[in-house]
């Protein structure tokens, strides 16, 4: 028995009415695979480098580049991307080589909305690094390094995540060892950062940030959401015009009907803006929150749990991606070596049935890129999904086949007839 299975069962039992409204109760027609493998790149094979213990993958807003962060080699790899989604390695930046510094154990990346900069930090560097991005090639040049305790008062010990605001005015970093969020003001001309605020566990009455990990900025720029791997909390901050944050809501596991956010590893806001999804790796689930468009505050409305209602492969989900057509939610099972696709209701954002489950049984018969998938990113137009596998140091290219899974009236009638008594 998997060690997380008992936890999932306890959460499912506690859900009551909420569990009834979860994933697998919605009937949808059968369809072809939504995600289809195109190519796999493996560290050390065919000249590929920089993917050892890879942790992060992001795609530039213009779709011209893919960037990966390899913790094992303390390296950032730049990939050029063709119109058809194929990629080619063009640059590898390694800590302490060729003038590159302070990306030791790098595992987090973000690209500014204007495409001018890439931001990164190493877990052990206690620093935050700004790279200028060549608009033609996508290649990177290190232009600024901010050090913990020197340029930033605190909050950079163990930086595992960073996000850039949609307006490009701010960057927010999250440090799991410090239990901190640092807000930076961004110079939109050169991308340089200036720290303007540090929010840290135990300082000024702040709680819920122990083991802080994922973060997301809402598409309207009004809010920043932060989760924790150790404190079972989800913090909602309002964002001021200058980028500073004010805590307006602290959602706690087991309080006020909130269940499933323990061990939060990823936060995603829907394209429509009406939902926020959280991947929790302790109960192994996806939690759906309705978002108040005025305040950004959240109310839990659904949950999808591993081993409940036939959901498989969702052990330790570590990323979430919504398809461009709003009809699918892509995620993974790090412990089950799987890549999953769930149906999304385009109007409500409700997570429906599991449409596709691709997994590696461990006998080498399946694409090696499925082993310990840890992150994923979609191209701007929704044509491709890129995933990275931590254990084998892999980067996979997937073709997204957008097929409508919305139930028709005929499907609904058929579902009723199938469930009617004989």
TAKANOR-V253018 format. One line per field, one symbol per residue. ss: DSSP state (H for helix, E for strand, L for the rest). A space follows every 10 residues. Layout:
ss->???
This chain:
ss->LLLLHHHHHH HHHHHLHHHH LLHHHLLLLL LLLLEEEEEE EELLLLLLLL LLLEEEEEEL LLLLEEEEEE LLLLEEEEEE ELLLLLEEEE EEEELLLLLL LLLLLEEEEE ELLLLLEEEE EELLLLEEEE EEELLLLLLE EEEEEEEELL LELLLLLLEE EEEELLLLLE EEEEELLLLE EEEEEELLLL LLEEEEEEEE LLLLLLLLLL LEEEEEELLL LLEEEEEELL LLEEEEEEEL LLLLEEEEEE EELLLLLLLL LLLEEEEEEL LLLLEEEEEE LLLLEEEEEE ELLLLLLEEE EEEEELLLLL LLLLLLLLLE EELLLLLEEE EEELLLLEEE EEEELLLLLL EEEEEEEEEL LLLLLLLHHH LLEEEEEELL LLLEEEEEEL LLLEEEEEEE LLLLLLLLHH HHHHHHHHLL LL
